[in-house]
Amino acid sequence: MIDIYSFFKKHQIEIINIISDFDVNTEFSSHDFIEKFSQKFETDYIEMLIKYKNTGTAFQTVHSMLASHLSRNMKIFNINKSQKKASENVHGNIGKIQWWIRLRD
């Protein structure tokens, strides 16, 4: 079964490249990042969800871990927190989540 934090460390360059797709000085949400992440690493993303399937909140758990990873590694990813504001999740529900700003390289 996939270990999410080991995965992040192993794929740090690819994650930096995902973030580099966002425009400099423009906000993006954690959901925007997760969408690109899940496209790039579809099989791994599915395995992450399966790992937490018995929690009843697999999406919330994995997405929280992804957002937490962004937060802990802002310097590496060259991003800053913006604010928390509304965004639609994968289930169509609106919630307040973290937004980010990609800084100039």
Long-range contacts (C-beta under 8 A, 24 or more apart in sequence): 1-47, 1-50, 1-51, 2-44, 2-47, 2-48, 2-51, 4-48, 4-51, 4-62, 4-65, 4-69, 5-65, 5-69, 7-41, 7-44, 7-48, 8-69, 11-41, 12-76, 14-40, 14-41, 15-69, 15-77, 16-76, 16-77, 16-78, 19-77, 19-78, 19-79, 19-102, 20-102, 20-105, 22-102, 23-102, 24-102, 24-103, 24-104, 24-105, 25-101, 25-102, 25-103, 25-104, 26-101, 26-102, 27-82, 27-99, 27-100, 27-101, 28-99, 28-100, 28-101, 28-102, 29-87, 29-97, 29-98, 29-99, 29-100, 30-63, 30-66, 30-67, 30-70, 30-87, 30-97, 30-98, 30-99, 30-100, 31-63, 31-87, 31-88, 31-89, 31-97, 33-66, 33-67, 33-70, 33-100, 34-63, 34-66, 34-67, 37-66, 59-89, 59-90, 59-91, 63-89, 67-97, 67-98, 70-98, 70-100, 71-98, 78-102, 78-103, 78-104, 78-105, 79-103
